[in-house]
Amino acid sequence: MITTDNSEPLVCHIDEDSRVVVIGLGGIGGALLSPLAMFLRSFDVAMRLVLVDGDKFEPQNSQRQMFQSIGNKAKVKANETMALLGQSAVTIVPVDGYITPENISKIIKDGDIVFLCVDNHPTRKLVSQHWQSLPNITLISGGNEGVNPPQERGTYGNVQVAIRANGSDITVPITKYHPEITKTQEKMPHEQSCGELVASTPQILFTNLTVASAMLNAFFAVTCERLSYQEVKLDILDARMLPQFPVQPTEP
């Protein structure tokens, strides 16, 4: 329970044996993982934290990503997080691979809470399609633009929250207001060559951190049953963070 000075107490809740899945452990996923793990630990209930990434940390990643060793991102971050959790009831499960049409049903299951921290639309499209097939799922997707002047200065990002409960959409899917996700012609990461994977657009560390924080804020609101928006648009240079698309109240 968290109390505030001017409102009723906020009571956060996560069910026993819940699964929290973090897909993508680069700039955004790596930034949100430690505070997420500490928050999960505070509930003192058994749950699984599944970390998914087929990429590996390289020395050049250190400009905007936080890691302690070189190697597969899921395994490296699993080791770091285990040390942080200590004797917690949270179990860490690393998945050394990308999300694909063949494995998605084994990685994202009914009842999961999913943090989607990827930088490509094909993976977002695949996860959104799978989201629509599950009766109960919470999806929090975050991303930000790269530094590509003059079109993109790298300071803009957004977070989307998509929830299904008992077979019904509580919110719209993440593709509803972002048709660019469904219209993408990009390859999925597992289809790209090593050269294509390396050739990524530079991003700003502080934008990654702000998106990660906004994703955690949304998760906090979900656990307190106080989520009031479906998307947040932000820009770190303009000090702007705007909620979009109110969540419609459910029928009693």
Contacts in CASP RR format, 6 or more apart in sequence:
PFRMAT RR
TARGET T0000
AUTHOR 0000-0000-0000
METHOD contacts of the structure
MODEL  1
MITTDNSEPLVCHIDEDSRVVVIGLGGIGGALLSPLAMFLRSFDVAMRLV
LVDGDKFEPQNSQRQMFQSIGNKAKVKANETMALLGQSAVTIVPVDGYIT
PENISKIIKDGDIVFLCVDNHPTRKLVSQHWQSLPNITLISGGNEGVNPP
QERGTYGNVQVAIRANGSDITVPITKYHPEITKTQEKMPHEQSCGELVAS
TPQILFTNLTVASAMLNAFFAVTCERLSYQEVKLDILDARMLPQFPVQPT
EP
1 9 0 8 1.000
1 10 0 8 1.000
1 11 0 8 1.000
1 12 0 8 1.000
2 9 0 8 1.000
2 10 0 8 1.000
2 11 0 8 1.000
2 12 0 8 1.000
2 224 0 8 1.000
3 9 0 8 1.000
3 10 0 8 1.000
4 10 0 8 1.000
10 224 0 8 1.000
10 226 0 8 1.000
11 224 0 8 1.000
12 43 0 8 1.000
12 220 0 8 1.000
12 223 0 8 1.000
12 224 0 8 1.000
13 43 0 8 1.000
13 223 0 8 1.000
13 224 0 8 1.000
13 225 0 8 1.000
14 40 0 8 1.000
14 43 0 8 1.000
14 45 0 8 1.000
14 47 0 8 1.000
14 113 0 8 1.000
14 223 0 8 1.000
15 45 0 8 1.000
16 45 0 8 1.000
16 46 0 8 1.000
16 47 0 8 1.000
17 45 0 8 1.000
17 46 0 8 1.000
17 47 0 8 1.000
17 48 0 8 1.000
18 45 0 8 1.000
18 47 0 8 1.000
18 48 0 8 1.000
18 111 0 8 1.000
18 113 0 8 1.000
19 47 0 8 1.000
19 48 0 8 1.000
19 50 0 8 1.000
19 109 0 8 1.000
19 111 0 8 1.000
19 112 0 8 1.000
19 113 0 8 1.000
20 36 0 8 1.000
20 40 0 8 1.000
20 47 0 8 1.000
20 48 0 8 1.000
20 49 0 8 1.000
20 50 0 8 1.000
20 112 0 8 1.000
20 113 0 8 1.000
20 114 0 8 1.000
20 115 0 8 1.000
21 50 0 8 1.000
21 52 0 8 1.000
21 107 0 8 1.000
21 108 0 8 1.000
21 112 0 8 1.000
21 113 0 8 1.000
21 114 0 8 1.000
21 115 0 8 1.000
22 29 0 8 1.000
22 32 0 8 1.000
22 33 0 8 1.000
22 36 0 8 1.000
22 49 0 8 1.000
22 50 0 8 1.000
22 51 0 8 1.000
22 52 0 8 1.000
22 114 0 8 1.000
22 115 0 8 1.000
22 117 0 8 1.000
23 52 0 8 1.000
23 53 0 8 1.000
23 99 0 8 1.000
23 107 0 8 1.000
23 114 0 8 1.000
23 115 0 8 1.000
23 116 0 8 1.000
23 117 0 8 1.000
23 118 0 8 1.000
23 123 0 8 1.000
23 127 0 8 1.000
24 30 0 8 1.000
24 52 0 8 1.000
24 53 0 8 1.000
24 55 0 8 1.000
24 73 0 8 1.000
24 116 0 8 1.000
24 117 0 8 1.000
24 118 0 8 1.000
25 33 0 8 1.000
25 51 0 8 1.000
25 52 0 8 1.000
25 53 0 8 1.000
25 55 0 8 1.000
25 73 0 8 1.000
25 74 0 8 1.000
25 77 0 8 1.000
25 117 0 8 1.000
26 53 0 8 1.000
26 55 0 8 1.000
26 61 0 8 1.000
26 65 0 8 1.000
26 73 0 8 1.000
26 117 0 8 1.000
27 64 0 8 1.000
27 65 0 8 1.000
27 117 0 8 1.000
27 203 0 8 1.000
27 205 0 8 1.000
27 208 0 8 1.000
27 212 0 8 1.000
28 117 0 8 1.000
28 142 0 8 1.000
28 143 0 8 1.000
28 144 0 8 1.000
28 208 0 8 1.000
28 211 0 8 1.000
28 212 0 8 1.000
28 215 0 8 1.000
29 115 0 8 1.000
29 117 0 8 1.000
29 212 0 8 1.000
30 65 0 8 1.000
30 66 0 8 1.000
30 67 0 8 1.000
30 77 0 8 1.000
30 117 0 8 1.000
30 212 0 8 1.000
31 66 0 8 1.000
31 208 0 8 1.000
31 209 0 8 1.000
31 212 0 8 1.000
32 115 0 8 1.000
32 117 0 8 1.000
32 212 0 8 1.000
32 213 0 8 1.000
32 215 0 8 1.000
32 216 0 8 1.000
33 51 0 8 1.000
33 77 0 8 1.000
33 80 0 8 1.000
33 81 0 8 1.000
34 80 0 8 1.000
34 81 0 8 1.000
34 84 0 8 1.000
35 216 0 8 1.000
36 49 0 8 1.000
36 115 0 8 1.000
36 216 0 8 1.000
36 219 0 8 1.000
37 49 0 8 1.000
37 81 0 8 1.000
37 84 0 8 1.000
37 85 0 8 1.000
37 90 0 8 1.000
38 84 0 8 1.000
39 216 0 8 1.000
39 219 0 8 1.000
39 220 0 8 1.000
40 47 0 8 1.000
40 49 0 8 1.000
40 88 0 8 1.000
40 90 0 8 1.000
41 85 0 8 1.000
41 88 0 8 1.000
41 89 0 8 1.000
41 90 0 8 1.000
44 89 0 8 1.000
45 89 0 8 1.000
46 89 0 8 1.000
46 90 0 8 1.000
46 91 0 8 1.000
47 89 0 8 1.000
47 90 0 8 1.000
47 91 0 8 1.000
48 90 0 8 1.000
48 91 0 8 1.000
48 92 0 8 1.000
48 93 0 8 1.000
49 81 0 8 1.000
49 90 0 8 1.000
49 91 0 8 1.000
49 92 0 8 1.000
49 93 0 8 1.000
50 93 0 8 1.000
50 94 0 8 1.000
50 95 0 8 1.000
50 107 0 8 1.000
51 73 0 8 1.000
51 74 0 8 1.000
51 77 0 8 1.000
51 78 0 8 1.000
51 81 0 8 1.000
51 92 0 8 1.000
51 93 0 8 1.000
51 94 0 8 1.000
51 95 0 8 1.000
52 74 0 8 1.000
52 95 0 8 1.000
52 97 0 8 1.000
52 98 0 8 1.000
52 99 0 8 1.000
52 107 0 8 1.000
53 72 0 8 1.000
53 73 0 8 1.000
53 74 0 8 1.000
53 77 0 8 1.000
53 95 0 8 1.000
53 96 0 8 1.000
53 97 0 8 1.000
53 98 0 8 1.000
54 72 0 8 1.000
54 73 0 8 1.000
54 74 0 8 1.000
54 96 0 8 1.000
54 97 0 8 1.000
54 98 0 8 1.000
54 189 0 8 1.000
54 190 0 8 1.000
55 72 0 8 1.000
55 73 0 8 1.000
55 98 0 8 1.000
55 189 0 8 1.000
55 197 0 8 1.000
56 70 0 8 1.000
56 71 0 8 1.000
56 72 0 8 1.000
56 73 0 8 1.000
57 65 0 8 1.000
57 67 0 8 1.000
57 69 0 8 1.000
57 70 0 8 1.000
57 71 0 8 1.000
57 72 0 8 1.000
57 73 0 8 1.000
57 76 0 8 1.000
58 70 0 8 1.000
59 70 0 8 1.000
61 67 0 8 1.000
63 205 0 8 1.000
64 202 0 8 1.000
64 203 0 8 1.000
64 204 0 8 1.000
64 205 0 8 1.000
64 208 0 8 1.000
67 73 0 8 1.000
67 76 0 8 1.000
67 77 0 8 1.000
67 80 0 8 1.000
68 76 0 8 1.000
68 80 0 8 1.000
69 76 0 8 1.000
69 79 0 8 1.000
70 76 0 8 1.000
72 94 0 8 1.000
72 96 0 8 1.000
72 97 0 8 1.000
74 94 0 8 1.000
74 95 0 8 1.000
74 96 0 8 1.000
74 97 0 8 1.000
75 94 0 8 1.000
75 96 0 8 1.000
77 94 0 8 1.000
78 92 0 8 1.000
78 93 0 8 1.000
78 94 0 8 1.000
81 92 0 8 1.000
82 92 0 8 1.000
85 92 0 8 1.000
95 107 0 8 1.000
97 190 0 8 1.000
98 123 0 8 1.000
98 188 0 8 1.000
98 189 0 8 1.000
98 190 0 8 1.000
99 107 0 8 1.000
99 108 0 8 1.000
99 123 0 8 1.000
99 126 0 8 1.000
99 127 0 8 1.000
100 126 0 8 1.000
100 188 0 8 1.000
100 190 0 8 1.000
101 126 0 8 1.000
104 126 0 8 1.000
104 127 0 8 1.000
104 130 0 8 1.000
105 130 0 8 1.000
108 114 0 8 1.000
108 127 0 8 1.000
108 130 0 8 1.000
108 131 0 8 1.000
108 134 0 8 1.000
108 137 0 8 1.000
109 134 0 8 1.000
110 134 0 8 1.000
110 135 0 8 1.000
110 136 0 8 1.000
110 137 0 8 1.000
111 134 0 8 1.000
111 135 0 8 1.000
111 136 0 8 1.000
111 137 0 8 1.000
111 138 0 8 1.000
112 134 0 8 1.000
112 137 0 8 1.000
112 138 0 8 1.000
113 137 0 8 1.000
113 138 0 8 1.000
113 140 0 8 1.000
113 219 0 8 1.000
113 222 0 8 1.000
114 127 0 8 1.000
114 131 0 8 1.000
114 137 0 8 1.000
114 138 0 8 1.000
114 139 0 8 1.000
114 140 0 8 1.000
115 140 0 8 1.000
115 215 0 8 1.000
115 219 0 8 1.000
116 123 0 8 1.000
116 124 0 8 1.000
116 127 0 8 1.000
116 139 0 8 1.000
116 140 0 8 1.000
116 141 0 8 1.000
116 142 0 8 1.000
117 142 0 8 1.000
117 143 0 8 1.000
117 212 0 8 1.000
117 215 0 8 1.000
118 124 0 8 1.000
118 143 0 8 1.000
118 189 0 8 1.000
119 143 0 8 1.000
119 200 0 8 1.000
119 203 0 8 1.000
120 184 0 8 1.000
120 186 0 8 1.000
120 188 0 8 1.000
120 189 0 8 1.000
121 180 0 8 1.000
121 181 0 8 1.000
121 184 0 8 1.000
121 186 0 8 1.000
122 184 0 8 1.000
122 186 0 8 1.000
122 187 0 8 1.000
122 188 0 8 1.000
123 188 0 8 1.000
123 189 0 8 1.000
124 141 0 8 1.000
124 174 0 8 1.000
124 175 0 8 1.000
124 181 0 8 1.000
125 175 0 8 1.000
125 181 0 8 1.000
125 182 0 8 1.000
125 184 0 8 1.000
126 188 0 8 1.000
127 139 0 8 1.000
127 141 0 8 1.000
128 139 0 8 1.000
128 162 0 8 1.000
128 173 0 8 1.000
128 174 0 8 1.000
128 175 0 8 1.000
128 181 0 8 1.000
131 137 0 8 1.000
131 139 0 8 1.000
131 162 0 8 1.000
131 164 0 8 1.000
131 173 0 8 1.000
131 174 0 8 1.000
132 164 0 8 1.000
132 173 0 8 1.000
134 164 0 8 1.000
135 164 0 8 1.000
135 165 0 8 1.000
135 166 0 8 1.000
135 167 0 8 1.000
136 164 0 8 1.000
136 165 0 8 1.000
136 166 0 8 1.000
136 167 0 8 1.000
137 163 0 8 1.000
137 164 0 8 1.000
138 161 0 8 1.000
138 162 0 8 1.000
138 163 0 8 1.000
138 222 0 8 1.000
139 160 0 8 1.000
139 161 0 8 1.000
139 162 0 8 1.000
139 163 0 8 1.000
139 174 0 8 1.000
140 159 0 8 1.000
140 160 0 8 1.000
140 161 0 8 1.000
140 162 0 8 1.000
140 215 0 8 1.000
140 218 0 8 1.000
140 219 0 8 1.000
140 222 0 8 1.000
141 159 0 8 1.000
141 160 0 8 1.000
141 161 0 8 1.000
141 162 0 8 1.000
141 174 0 8 1.000
142 157 0 8 1.000
142 158 0 8 1.000
142 159 0 8 1.000
142 160 0 8 1.000
142 211 0 8 1.000
142 214 0 8 1.000
142 215 0 8 1.000
143 157 0 8 1.000
143 158 0 8 1.000
143 159 0 8 1.000
143 211 0 8 1.000
144 154 0 8 1.000
144 156 0 8 1.000
144 157 0 8 1.000
144 158 0 8 1.000
144 203 0 8 1.000
144 204 0 8 1.000
144 207 0 8 1.000
144 208 0 8 1.000
144 210 0 8 1.000
144 211 0 8 1.000
145 152 0 8 1.000
145 153 0 8 1.000
145 154 0 8 1.000
145 155 0 8 1.000
145 156 0 8 1.000
145 157 0 8 1.000
145 203 0 8 1.000
145 207 0 8 1.000
146 152 0 8 1.000
146 154 0 8 1.000
146 201 0 8 1.000
146 202 0 8 1.000
146 203 0 8 1.000
146 204 0 8 1.000
146 207 0 8 1.000
147 153 0 8 1.000
147 154 0 8 1.000
147 201 0 8 1.000
147 202 0 8 1.000
147 203 0 8 1.000
147 204 0 8 1.000
148 154 0 8 1.000
148 201 0 8 1.000
153 237 0 8 1.000
154 203 0 8 1.000
154 204 0 8 1.000
154 207 0 8 1.000
155 204 0 8 1.000
155 207 0 8 1.000
155 235 0 8 1.000
155 236 0 8 1.000
155 237 0 8 1.000
155 238 0 8 1.000
156 207 0 8 1.000
156 233 0 8 1.000
156 234 0 8 1.000
156 235 0 8 1.000
157 207 0 8 1.000
157 210 0 8 1.000
157 211 0 8 1.000
157 233 0 8 1.000
157 234 0 8 1.000
157 235 0 8 1.000
158 211 0 8 1.000
158 231 0 8 1.000
158 232 0 8 1.000
158 233 0 8 1.000
158 234 0 8 1.000
159 211 0 8 1.000
159 214 0 8 1.000
159 215 0 8 1.000
159 218 0 8 1.000
159 231 0 8 1.000
159 232 0 8 1.000
159 234 0 8 1.000
160 174 0 8 1.000
160 178 0 8 1.000
160 230 0 8 1.000
160 231 0 8 1.000
161 171 0 8 1.000
161 218 0 8 1.000
161 222 0 8 1.000
161 227 0 8 1.000
161 229 0 8 1.000
161 230 0 8 1.000
161 231 0 8 1.000
162 171 0 8 1.000
162 172 0 8 1.000
162 173 0 8 1.000
162 174 0 8 1.000
162 230 0 8 1.000
163 169 0 8 1.000
163 170 0 8 1.000
163 171 0 8 1.000
163 222 0 8 1.000
163 227 0 8 1.000
164 170 0 8 1.000
170 247 0 8 1.000
170 250 0 8 1.000
171 230 0 8 1.000
171 245 0 8 1.000
171 247 0 8 1.000
172 230 0 8 1.000
172 245 0 8 1.000
174 181 0 8 1.000
175 181 0 8 1.000
175 182 0 8 1.000
177 231 0 8 1.000
177 244 0 8 1.000
177 245 0 8 1.000
187 196 0 8 1.000
189 197 0 8 1.000
204 236 0 8 1.000
206 236 0 8 1.000
207 236 0 8 1.000
210 234 0 8 1.000
210 236 0 8 1.000
210 241 0 8 1.000
211 234 0 8 1.000
214 232 0 8 1.000
214 234 0 8 1.000
214 241 0 8 1.000
217 232 0 8 1.000
218 227 0 8 1.000
218 232 0 8 1.000
221 227 0 8 1.000
221 228 0 8 1.000
227 247 0 8 1.000
228 243 0 8 1.000
228 246 0 8 1.000
228 247 0 8 1.000
229 243 0 8 1.000
229 244 0 8 1.000
229 245 0 8 1.000
229 246 0 8 1.000
229 247 0 8 1.000
230 244 0 8 1.000
230 245 0 8 1.000
230 246 0 8 1.000
230 247 0 8 1.000
231 243 0 8 1.000
231 244 0 8 1.000
231 245 0 8 1.000
232 241 0 8 1.000
232 242 0 8 1.000
232 243 0 8 1.000
232 244 0 8 1.000
233 240 0 8 1.000
233 241 0 8 1.000
233 242 0 8 1.000
233 244 0 8 1.000
234 240 0 8 1.000
234 241 0 8 1.000
234 242 0 8 1.000
END
